[in-house]
Amino acid sequence: MAYCSVSDFYAGKTLMITGATGFIGKVLLEKLLRCCPDIKKIFLLVRTKRDKGAAARIKEITSGIVFDKVREAQPNFRAKLVPIESDLSEPNFALKEEDIRTLQEETELVFHVAATLSLDEKLSISLRMNVLATRKILQLSKGMDKLLVFHHVSTAYSNCDKSRIEEIVYPPPVDPYKILDAAEWMSDDMMEALTPMLLGKRPNTYTFTKALAEYVVKEEGKGLPICITRPSTVLGSWKEPYRGWVDNILSGSGLMAAVGKGMVTTVLSDPNTILDVIPVDVIVNAMIGVTWYTGVHRPANISVYNLVTGPVNPFKLGSHWGLYLNA
């Protein structure tokens, strides 16, 4: 097989990205545009928010500091972006028929990044956003004649009830199709009452539904070239697009900011606990590379990648936080 560089692989390709307005999505979009300048087109599925349509939201995002380097190198980069009004919680994503036809005729690479990340989200909403939407995205992708790779972004905590997590798709804690059917007729109160029993050893609806989504990807995606990445706790950027960039104070970044500002001076924890955190640009670089590898080498089975730091560079609370808190 002749060698194909990452940038050469993406050259001339048409992509579809869900979740481009999120933290990982923004950095992914910026990196693709900046380091793979010959990408042909990127469809961006974006929902209306605060009366701003898809085009307005993408324009706002790409006008920020994150895209300064892209604007400098490629002043006309927005011509490659095709924002499409959609809502992953709606039937057929509220897409127009002509949009569905265009996506299926032109898309070659799919990055499914969108999800509800709230740990305490109602189960009915998490099921709709993380499981049902993934199923529908796969169904949409099955009609893509030119599809080379379907990349699903999961989480390293989708199987947090296990002590050792291999890079495989595990059997689901419950049948995702049965619970999706039940969610169609159950009231929110009924679903909430059943939630503790359904979660079992999992701590929240996020990890539970992401586990179900992985199984749906395996089942619905049979015959498709699929890869799955599982990032752990996402932090601000290491180097790109700028050192330390972050657009929210959720997850690990919020705790880091609180400690740095002196708002949190004590953390009650097991000093031997490993806090698995990973910078967003490291995650994005891996995602782009995983898609390249899948498209070039075409593995026979679904490739799963745990994007974690603990096994290689463990961050123990006792040895690091003590120094940090007393600095």
Short mmCIF file of the C-alpha atoms (twelve columns), coordinates in Angstrom:
data_MODEL
# 
_entry.id   MODEL 
# 
loop_
_atom_site.group_PDB 
_atom_site.id 
_atom_site.type_symbol 
_atom_site.label_atom_id 
_atom_site.label_alt_id 
_atom_site.label_comp_id 
_atom_site.label_asym_id 
_atom_site.label_seq_id 
_atom_site.Cartn_x 
_atom_site.Cartn_y 
_atom_site.Cartn_z 
_atom_site.pdbx_PDB_model_num 
ATOM 1   C CA . MET A 1   0.000   0.000  0.000  1 
ATOM 2   C CA . ALA A 2   1.425   3.362  -1.016 1 
ATOM 3   C CA . TYR A 3   1.975   5.793  1.836  1 
ATOM 4   C CA . CYS A 4   -0.649  8.505  2.198  1 
ATOM 5   C CA . SER A 5   -0.017  11.364 4.605  1 
ATOM 6   C CA . VAL A 6   -2.810  12.675 6.821  1 
ATOM 7   C CA . SER A 7   -3.132  15.942 4.910  1 
ATOM 8   C CA . ASP A 8   -3.111  14.083 1.577  1 
ATOM 9   C CA . PHE A 9   -5.849  11.765 2.818  1 
ATOM 10  C CA . TYR A 10  -8.127  14.683 3.697  1 
ATOM 11  C CA . ALA A 11  -7.337  16.609 0.523  1 
ATOM 12  C CA . GLY A 12  -10.374 16.900 -1.725 1 
ATOM 13  C CA . LYS A 13  -12.635 15.192 0.831  1 
ATOM 14  C CA . THR A 14  -16.117 16.257 1.905  1 
ATOM 15  C CA . LEU A 15  -16.827 15.872 5.620  1 
ATOM 16  C CA . MET A 16  -19.874 15.976 7.867  1 
ATOM 17  C CA . ILE A 17  -19.492 16.975 11.526 1 
ATOM 18  C CA . THR A 18  -22.050 16.948 14.315 1 
ATOM 19  C CA . GLY A 19  -21.260 18.867 17.477 1 
ATOM 20  C CA . ALA A 20  -18.985 21.421 15.805 1 
ATOM 21  C CA . THR A 21  -20.229 24.135 18.185 1 
ATOM 22  C CA . GLY A 22  -19.034 22.189 21.245 1 
ATOM 23  C CA . PHE A 23  -15.617 22.321 22.903 1 
ATOM 24  C CA . ILE A 24  -14.054 19.354 21.093 1 
ATOM 25  C CA . GLY A 25  -15.936 20.216 17.898 1 
ATOM 26  C CA . LYS A 26  -14.501 23.728 17.665 1 
ATOM 27  C CA . VAL A 27  -10.923 22.530 18.101 1 
ATOM 28  C CA . LEU A 28  -11.518 19.694 15.623 1 
ATOM 29  C CA . LEU A 29  -12.881 22.072 12.992 1 
ATOM 30  C CA . GLU A 30  -10.017 24.522 13.477 1 
ATOM 31  C CA . LYS A 31  -7.351  21.832 13.263 1 
ATOM 32  C CA . LEU A 32  -8.831  20.282 10.130 1 
ATOM 33  C CA . LEU A 33  -9.037  23.634 8.360  1 
ATOM 34  C CA . ARG A 34  -5.571  24.748 9.424  1 
ATOM 35  C CA . CYS A 35  -3.581  21.556 8.880  1 
ATOM 36  C CA . CYS A 36  -5.574  19.991 6.047  1 
ATOM 37  C CA . PRO A 37  -6.070  23.096 3.888  1 
ATOM 38  C CA . ASP A 38  -7.122  21.139 0.807  1 
ATOM 39  C CA . ILE A 39  -10.319 19.780 2.349  1 
ATOM 40  C CA . LYS A 40  -13.068 20.337 -0.182 1 
ATOM 41  C CA . LYS A 41  -16.117 20.921 2.006  1 
ATOM 42  C CA . ILE A 42  -17.403 20.449 5.548  1 
ATOM 43  C CA . PHE A 43  -21.105 20.031 6.280  1 
ATOM 44  C CA . LEU A 44  -21.905 21.215 9.811  1 
ATOM 45  C CA . LEU A 45  -25.142 20.025 11.407 1 
ATOM 46  C CA . VAL A 46  -26.087 22.815 13.814 1 
ATOM 47  C CA . ARG A 47  -29.292 23.583 15.703 1 
ATOM 48  C CA . THR A 48  -30.810 27.005 16.159 1 
ATOM 49  C CA . LYS A 49  -29.983 28.521 19.543 1 
ATOM 50  C CA . ARG A 50  -31.226 31.762 21.043 1 
ATOM 51  C CA . ASP A 51  -32.783 32.713 17.709 1 
ATOM 52  C CA . LYS A 52  -29.441 32.250 15.924 1 
ATOM 53  C CA . GLY A 53  -29.545 29.941 12.941 1 
ATOM 54  C CA . ALA A 54  -26.835 27.503 11.880 1 
ATOM 55  C CA . ALA A 55  -25.056 29.996 9.596  1 
ATOM 56  C CA . ALA A 56  -25.029 32.724 12.248 1 
ATOM 57  C CA . ARG A 57  -23.676 30.381 14.925 1 
ATOM 58  C CA . ILE A 58  -20.869 29.105 12.708 1 
ATOM 59  C CA . LYS A 59  -19.963 32.640 11.682 1 
ATOM 60  C CA . GLU A 60  -19.812 33.663 15.335 1 
ATOM 61  C CA . ILE A 61  -17.642 30.700 16.296 1 
ATOM 62  C CA . THR A 62  -15.225 31.111 13.393 1 
ATOM 63  C CA . SER A 63  -14.848 34.816 14.170 1 
ATOM 64  C CA . GLY A 64  -13.318 34.037 17.558 1 
ATOM 65  C CA . ILE A 65  -9.688  33.812 18.622 1 
ATOM 66  C CA . VAL A 66  -9.621  30.049 18.056 1 
ATOM 67  C CA . PHE A 67  -9.707  30.583 14.285 1 
ATOM 68  C CA . ASP A 68  -7.204  33.478 14.105 1 
ATOM 69  C CA . LYS A 69  -4.503  31.305 12.550 1 
ATOM 70  C CA . VAL A 70  -6.929  29.841 10.021 1 
ATOM 71  C CA . ARG A 71  -8.168  33.291 9.000  1 
ATOM 72  C CA . GLU A 72  -4.588  34.472 8.562  1 
ATOM 73  C CA . ALA A 73  -3.557  31.530 6.387  1 
ATOM 74  C CA . GLN A 74  -6.874  31.068 4.538  1 
ATOM 75  C CA . PRO A 75  -8.937  34.273 4.462  1 
ATOM 76  C CA . ASN A 76  -11.690 32.532 2.480  1 
ATOM 77  C CA . PHE A 77  -11.898 29.363 4.571  1 
ATOM 78  C CA . ARG A 78  -15.600 29.902 5.347  1 
ATOM 79  C CA . ALA A 79  -16.396 29.086 1.722  1 
ATOM 80  C CA . LYS A 80  -15.674 25.442 2.608  1 
ATOM 81  C CA . LEU A 81  -18.165 25.404 5.470  1 
ATOM 82  C CA . VAL A 82  -21.790 24.476 4.837  1 
ATOM 83  C CA . PRO A 83  -23.906 25.020 7.975  1 
ATOM 84  C CA . ILE A 84  -27.130 23.006 7.882  1 
ATOM 85  C CA . GLU A 85  -30.073 23.662 10.183 1 
ATOM 86  C CA . SER A 86  -30.756 20.522 12.186 1 
ATOM 87  C CA . ASP A 87  -31.842 19.267 15.594 1 
ATOM 88  C CA . LEU A 88  -30.636 15.848 16.693 1 
ATOM 89  C CA . SER A 89  -33.588 15.504 19.052 1 
ATOM 90  C CA . GLU A 90  -36.134 15.829 16.242 1 
ATOM 91  C CA . PRO A 91  -37.313 13.160 13.746 1 
ATOM 92  C CA . ASN A 92  -34.846 13.015 10.839 1 
ATOM 93  C CA . PHE A 93  -32.946 15.786 12.657 1 
ATOM 94  C CA . ALA A 94  -35.439 18.298 11.204 1 
ATOM 95  C CA . LEU A 95  -33.421 18.131 7.989  1 
ATOM 96  C CA . LYS A 96  -34.907 19.174 4.677  1 
ATOM 97  C CA . GLU A 97  -35.191 16.502 2.003  1 
ATOM 98  C CA . GLU A 98  -32.715 18.330 -0.225 1 
ATOM 99  C CA . ASP A 99  -30.206 18.488 2.648  1 
ATOM 100 C CA . ILE A 100 -30.509 14.749 3.254  1 
ATOM 101 C CA . ARG A 101 -29.985 14.087 -0.437 1 
ATOM 102 C CA . THR A 102 -26.938 16.364 -0.589 1 
ATOM 103 C CA . LEU A 103 -25.376 14.823 2.517  1 
ATOM 104 C CA . GLN A 104 -25.822 11.303 1.205  1 
ATOM 105 C CA . GLU A 105 -24.522 12.137 -2.256 1 
ATOM 106 C CA . GLU A 106 -21.399 14.032 -1.192 1 
ATOM 107 C CA . THR A 107 -20.205 13.053 2.310  1 
ATOM 108 C CA . GLU A 108 -17.100 10.888 2.557  1 
ATOM 109 C CA . LEU A 109 -16.051 11.260 6.215  1 
ATOM 110 C CA . VAL A 110 -18.396 11.552 9.213  1 
ATOM 111 C CA . PHE A 111 -17.388 12.809 12.657 1 
ATOM 112 C CA . HIS A 112 -20.247 12.223 15.103 1 
ATOM 113 C CA . VAL A 113 -19.198 14.348 18.072 1 
ATOM 114 C CA . ALA A 114 -22.543 15.722 19.285 1 
ATOM 115 C CA . ALA A 115 -23.921 14.493 22.610 1 
ATOM 116 C CA . THR A 116 -25.448 15.779 25.791 1 
ATOM 117 C CA . LEU A 117 -22.588 15.814 28.297 1 
ATOM 118 C CA . SER A 118 -24.605 16.683 31.376 1 
ATOM 119 C CA . LEU A 119 -23.985 14.050 34.025 1 
ATOM 120 C CA . ASP A 120 -27.323 14.622 35.726 1 
ATOM 121 C CA . GLU A 121 -29.435 14.836 32.568 1 
ATOM 122 C CA . LYS A 122 -32.808 13.137 32.650 1 
ATOM 123 C CA . LEU A 123 -32.539 9.629  31.230 1 
ATOM 124 C CA . SER A 124 -35.202 10.319 28.604 1 
ATOM 125 C CA . ILE A 125 -33.190 13.244 27.229 1 
ATOM 126 C CA . SER A 126 -29.866 11.372 27.357 1 
ATOM 127 C CA . LEU A 127 -31.432 8.450  25.504 1 
ATOM 128 C CA . ARG A 128 -32.769 10.754 22.816 1 
ATOM 129 C CA . MET A 129 -29.537 12.719 22.342 1 
ATOM 130 C CA . ASN A 130 -26.870 10.063 22.902 1 
ATOM 131 C CA . VAL A 131 -28.498 6.848  21.704 1 
ATOM 132 C CA . LEU A 132 -31.386 7.585  19.353 1 
ATOM 133 C CA . ALA A 133 -29.519 10.396 17.582 1 
ATOM 134 C CA . THR A 134 -26.522 8.097  17.078 1 
ATOM 135 C CA . ARG A 135 -28.800 5.464  15.571 1 
ATOM 136 C CA . LYS A 136 -30.304 8.013  13.194 1 
ATOM 137 C CA . ILE A 137 -26.903 9.380  12.188 1 
ATOM 138 C CA . LEU A 138 -25.847 5.844  11.308 1 
ATOM 139 C CA . GLN A 139 -29.001 5.330  9.279  1 
ATOM 140 C CA . LEU A 140 -28.298 8.563  7.438  1 
ATOM 141 C CA . SER A 141 -24.707 7.454  6.853  1 
ATOM 142 C CA . LYS A 142 -25.774 4.111  5.383  1 
ATOM 143 C CA . GLY A 143 -27.148 6.050  2.440  1 
ATOM 144 C CA . MET A 144 -23.822 7.798  1.793  1 
ATOM 145 C CA . ASP A 145 -22.493 6.269  -1.404 1 
ATOM 146 C CA . LYS A 146 -18.983 7.683  -0.940 1 
ATOM 147 C CA . LEU A 147 -18.574 7.032  2.793  1 
ATOM 148 C CA . LEU A 148 -14.998 6.132  3.735  1 
ATOM 149 C CA . VAL A 149 -15.127 6.466  7.539  1 
ATOM 150 C CA . PHE A 150 -17.756 6.866  10.255 1 
ATOM 151 C CA . HIS A 151 -16.091 8.181  13.409 1 
ATOM 152 C CA . HIS A 152 -18.085 7.981  16.637 1 
ATOM 153 C CA . VAL A 153 -16.861 9.891  19.701 1 
ATOM 154 C CA . SER A 154 -17.709 8.064  22.923 1 
ATOM 155 C CA . THR A 155 -16.128 8.416  26.381 1 
ATOM 156 C CA . ALA A 156 -13.515 6.519  28.359 1 
ATOM 157 C CA . TYR A 157 -16.141 6.187  31.098 1 
ATOM 158 C CA . SER A 158 -18.740 4.366  29.025 1 
ATOM 159 C CA . ASN A 159 -17.692 1.158  30.785 1 
ATOM 160 C CA . CYS A 160 -16.736 2.637  34.154 1 
ATOM 161 C CA . ASP A 161 -18.346 -0.286 35.971 1 
ATOM 162 C CA . LYS A 162 -15.376 -2.424 34.893 1 
ATOM 163 C CA . SER A 163 -11.941 -2.455 36.536 1 
ATOM 164 C CA . ARG A 164 -10.131 -3.013 33.236 1 
ATOM 165 C CA . ILE A 165 -11.391 -1.572 29.978 1 
ATOM 166 C CA . GLU A 166 -10.239 -3.131 26.723 1 
ATOM 167 C CA . GLU A 167 -10.525 -1.465 23.337 1 
ATOM 168 C CA . ILE A 168 -13.609 -3.400 22.347 1 
ATOM 169 C CA . VAL A 169 -17.348 -2.759 22.250 1 
ATOM 170 C CA . TYR A 170 -18.853 -4.436 25.294 1 
ATOM 171 C CA . PRO A 171 -22.324 -5.971 25.517 1 
ATOM 172 C CA . PRO A 172 -24.741 -3.268 26.686 1 
ATOM 173 C CA . PRO A 173 -26.050 -3.120 30.276 1 
ATOM 174 C CA . VAL A 174 -29.588 -3.347 28.847 1 
ATOM 175 C CA . ASP A 175 -30.969 -3.823 25.360 1 
ATOM 176 C CA . PRO A 176 -30.792 -0.293 23.870 1 
ATOM 177 C CA . TYR A 177 -33.569 -0.992 21.396 1 
ATOM 178 C CA . LYS A 178 -35.988 -2.141 24.080 1 
ATOM 179 C CA . ILE A 179 -35.289 0.882  26.256 1 
ATOM 180 C CA . LEU A 180 -35.670 3.222  23.278 1 
ATOM 181 C CA . ASP A 181 -39.044 1.638  22.560 1 
ATOM 182 C CA . ALA A 182 -40.044 2.006  26.209 1 
ATOM 183 C CA . ALA A 183 -38.985 5.652  26.235 1 
ATOM 184 C CA . GLU A 184 -41.485 6.301  23.449 1 
ATOM 185 C CA . TRP A 185 -44.481 5.584  25.673 1 
ATOM 186 C CA . MET A 186 -43.171 6.085  29.203 1 
ATOM 187 C CA . SER A 187 -43.700 9.430  30.893 1 
ATOM 188 C CA . ASP A 188 -40.667 11.295 32.231 1 
ATOM 189 C CA . ASP A 189 -41.792 10.462 35.783 1 
ATOM 190 C CA . MET A 190 -41.916 6.748  34.991 1 
ATOM 191 C CA . MET A 191 -38.501 6.866  33.379 1 
ATOM 192 C CA . GLU A 192 -37.055 8.784  36.333 1 
ATOM 193 C CA . ALA A 193 -38.430 6.208  38.759 1 
ATOM 194 C CA . LEU A 194 -36.714 3.404  36.821 1 
ATOM 195 C CA . THR A 195 -33.421 5.247  36.322 1 
ATOM 196 C CA . PRO A 196 -31.567 4.038  39.462 1 
ATOM 197 C CA . MET A 197 -32.346 0.419  38.657 1 
ATOM 198 C CA . LEU A 198 -31.313 0.825  35.016 1 
ATOM 199 C CA . LEU A 199 -28.039 2.572  35.842 1 
ATOM 200 C CA . GLY A 200 -26.872 -0.202 38.148 1 
ATOM 201 C CA . LYS A 201 -23.217 0.418  39.005 1 
ATOM 202 C CA . ARG A 202 -22.909 3.336  36.611 1 
ATOM 203 C CA . PRO A 203 -22.880 6.741  38.338 1 
ATOM 204 C CA . ASN A 204 -24.978 8.753  35.886 1 
ATOM 205 C CA . THR A 205 -27.087 8.775  32.740 1 
ATOM 206 C CA . TYR A 206 -24.196 10.051 30.614 1 
ATOM 207 C CA . THR A 207 -21.969 6.998  31.020 1 
ATOM 208 C CA . PHE A 208 -24.984 4.707  30.771 1 
ATOM 209 C CA . THR A 209 -26.270 6.089  27.479 1 
ATOM 210 C CA . LYS A 210 -22.797 6.317  25.950 1 
ATOM 211 C CA . ALA A 211 -22.385 2.588  26.606 1 
ATOM 212 C CA . LEU A 212 -25.681 1.937  24.852 1 
ATOM 213 C CA . ALA A 213 -24.630 4.165  21.957 1 
ATOM 214 C CA . GLU A 214 -21.447 2.169  21.367 1 
ATOM 215 C CA . TYR A 215 -23.473 -1.009 21.003 1 
ATOM 216 C CA . VAL A 216 -25.864 0.746  18.626 1 
ATOM 217 C CA . VAL A 217 -22.875 1.831  16.533 1 
ATOM 218 C CA . LYS A 218 -21.723 -1.784 16.369 1 
ATOM 219 C CA . GLU A 219 -25.148 -3.125 15.432 1 
ATOM 220 C CA . GLU A 220 -26.418 -0.377 13.131 1 
ATOM 221 C CA . GLY A 221 -23.036 0.163  11.527 1 
ATOM 222 C CA . LYS A 222 -22.484 -3.368 10.245 1 
ATOM 223 C CA . GLY A 223 -20.804 -3.115 6.872  1 
ATOM 224 C CA . LEU A 224 -19.642 0.462  7.433  1 
ATOM 225 C CA . PRO A 225 -16.006 1.518  7.998  1 
ATOM 226 C CA . ILE A 226 -16.259 2.549  11.656 1 
ATOM 227 C CA . CYS A 227 -13.909 3.770  14.349 1 
ATOM 228 C CA . ILE A 228 -14.706 4.764  17.941 1 
ATOM 229 C CA . THR A 229 -12.654 7.054  20.168 1 
ATOM 230 C CA . ARG A 230 -13.081 7.277  23.940 1 
ATOM 231 C CA . PRO A 231 -11.611 10.470 25.416 1 
ATOM 232 C CA . SER A 232 -11.238 10.719 29.181 1 
ATOM 233 C CA . THR A 233 -11.721 14.006 31.091 1 
ATOM 234 C CA . VAL A 234 -11.080 16.853 28.654 1 
ATOM 235 C CA . LEU A 235 -8.938  19.827 29.664 1 
ATOM 236 C CA . GLY A 236 -7.907  23.024 27.904 1 
ATOM 237 C CA . SER A 237 -5.443  22.835 25.054 1 
ATOM 238 C CA . TRP A 238 -1.819  21.846 25.517 1 
ATOM 239 C CA . LYS A 239 -0.476  23.751 22.503 1 
ATOM 240 C CA . GLU A 240 -3.115  24.271 19.824 1 
ATOM 241 C CA . PRO A 241 -4.700  26.497 18.758 1 
ATOM 242 C CA . TYR A 242 -3.284  28.380 21.751 1 
ATOM 243 C CA . ARG A 243 -1.745  27.094 24.970 1 
ATOM 244 C CA . GLY A 244 -4.332  26.710 27.690 1 
ATOM 245 C CA . TRP A 245 -7.350  27.674 25.574 1 
ATOM 246 C CA . VAL A 246 -10.714 26.572 26.928 1 
ATOM 247 C CA . ASP A 247 -14.229 27.833 26.266 1 
ATOM 248 C CA . ASN A 248 -15.989 26.587 29.405 1 
ATOM 249 C CA . ILE A 249 -15.411 25.768 33.050 1 
ATOM 250 C CA . LEU A 250 -17.015 22.373 32.951 1 
ATOM 251 C CA . SER A 251 -15.383 19.077 33.837 1 
ATOM 252 C CA . GLY A 252 -11.706 19.174 34.855 1 
ATOM 253 C CA . SER A 253 -11.122 22.722 33.639 1 
ATOM 254 C CA . GLY A 254 -13.538 24.156 36.200 1 
ATOM 255 C CA . LEU A 255 -11.766 22.436 39.076 1 
ATOM 256 C CA . MET A 256 -8.364  23.524 37.785 1 
ATOM 257 C CA . ALA A 257 -9.561  27.121 37.506 1 
ATOM 258 C CA . ALA A 258 -11.053 27.057 41.001 1 
ATOM 259 C CA . VAL A 259 -7.815  25.745 42.493 1 
ATOM 260 C CA . GLY A 260 -5.703  28.221 40.534 1 
ATOM 261 C CA . LYS A 261 -7.870  31.142 41.706 1 
ATOM 262 C CA . GLY A 262 -7.683  30.008 45.312 1 
ATOM 263 C CA . MET A 263 -11.410 29.322 45.487 1 
ATOM 264 C CA . VAL A 264 -10.706 25.670 46.289 1 
ATOM 265 C CA . THR A 265 -7.882  24.994 48.719 1 
ATOM 266 C CA . THR A 266 -8.771  21.488 49.835 1 
ATOM 267 C CA . VAL A 267 -9.787  18.436 47.845 1 
ATOM 268 C CA . LEU A 268 -11.074 15.436 49.798 1 
ATOM 269 C CA . SER A 269 -9.832  12.401 47.903 1 
ATOM 270 C CA . ASP A 270 -7.836  9.222  47.923 1 
ATOM 271 C CA . PRO A 271 -4.233  10.390 47.297 1 
ATOM 272 C CA . ASN A 272 -3.589  7.316  45.156 1 
ATOM 273 C CA . THR A 273 -6.492  8.041  42.829 1 
ATOM 274 C CA . ILE A 274 -5.424  8.671  39.249 1 
ATOM 275 C CA . LEU A 275 -7.177  11.649 37.705 1 
ATOM 276 C CA . ASP A 276 -7.206  10.807 34.005 1 
ATOM 277 C CA . VAL A 277 -7.201  14.092 32.129 1 
ATOM 278 C CA . ILE A 278 -6.183  14.872 28.564 1 
ATOM 279 C CA . PRO A 279 -5.821  18.163 26.663 1 
ATOM 280 C CA . VAL A 280 -8.408  18.821 23.977 1 
ATOM 281 C CA . ASP A 281 -5.821  19.279 21.212 1 
ATOM 282 C CA . VAL A 282 -4.287  15.876 21.972 1 
ATOM 283 C CA . ILE A 283 -7.748  14.349 21.646 1 
ATOM 284 C CA . VAL A 284 -8.428  16.122 18.360 1 
ATOM 285 C CA . ASN A 285 -5.068  15.128 16.887 1 
ATOM 286 C CA . ALA A 286 -5.840  11.507 17.762 1 
ATOM 287 C CA . MET A 287 -9.316  11.742 16.247 1 
ATOM 288 C CA . ILE A 288 -7.965  13.062 12.965 1 
ATOM 289 C CA . GLY A 289 -5.275  10.394 12.928 1 
ATOM 290 C CA . VAL A 290 -7.699  7.577  13.766 1 
ATOM 291 C CA . THR A 291 -9.970  8.613  10.897 1 
ATOM 292 C CA . TRP A 292 -6.979  8.712  8.538  1 
ATOM 293 C CA . TYR A 293 -5.851  5.234  9.650  1 
ATOM 294 C CA . THR A 294 -9.340  3.781  9.277  1 
ATOM 295 C CA . GLY A 295 -9.779  5.286  5.808  1 
ATOM 296 C CA . VAL A 296 -6.372  4.164  4.555  1 
ATOM 297 C CA . HIS A 297 -6.089  0.700  6.123  1 
ATOM 298 C CA . ARG A 298 -9.799  -0.264 6.219  1 
ATOM 299 C CA . PRO A 299 -9.705  -2.573 9.289  1 
ATOM 300 C CA . ALA A 300 -12.037 -5.562 9.044  1 
ATOM 301 C CA . ASN A 301 -13.562 -4.856 12.463 1 
ATOM 302 C CA . ILE A 302 -14.546 -1.727 14.368 1 
ATOM 303 C CA . SER A 303 -11.443 -0.063 15.791 1 
ATOM 304 C CA . VAL A 304 -11.797 1.318  19.328 1 
ATOM 305 C CA . TYR A 305 -9.298  3.732  20.868 1 
ATOM 306 C CA . ASN A 306 -9.138  4.675  24.552 1 
ATOM 307 C CA . LEU A 307 -7.761  8.235  24.531 1 
ATOM 308 C CA . VAL A 308 -6.414  8.289  28.069 1 
ATOM 309 C CA . THR A 309 -3.219  9.284  29.885 1 
ATOM 310 C CA . GLY A 310 -3.397  7.256  33.093 1 
ATOM 311 C CA . PRO A 311 -1.522  4.131  31.956 1 
ATOM 312 C CA . VAL A 312 1.363   6.160  30.474 1 
ATOM 313 C CA . ASN A 313 1.513   9.390  32.491 1 
ATOM 314 C CA . PRO A 314 -0.547  8.874  35.666 1 
ATOM 315 C CA . PHE A 315 -1.740  12.018 37.430 1 
ATOM 316 C CA . LYS A 316 -2.104  11.013 41.092 1 
ATOM 317 C CA . LEU A 317 -4.096  13.349 43.283 1 
ATOM 318 C CA . GLY A 318 -1.750  12.919 46.238 1 
ATOM 319 C CA . SER A 319 1.497   13.743 44.464 1 
ATOM 320 C CA . HIS A 320 0.243   16.522 42.171 1 
ATOM 321 C CA . TRP A 321 -2.666  18.260 43.870 1 
ATOM 322 C CA . GLY A 322 -0.722  18.688 47.117 1 
ATOM 323 C CA . LEU A 323 1.967   20.642 45.300 1 
ATOM 324 C CA . TYR A 324 -0.619  22.576 43.303 1 
ATOM 325 C CA . LEU A 325 -2.737  23.522 46.326 1 
ATOM 326 C CA . ASN A 326 0.260   24.655 48.370 1 
ATOM 327 C CA . ALA A 327 1.896   26.604 45.522 1 
# 
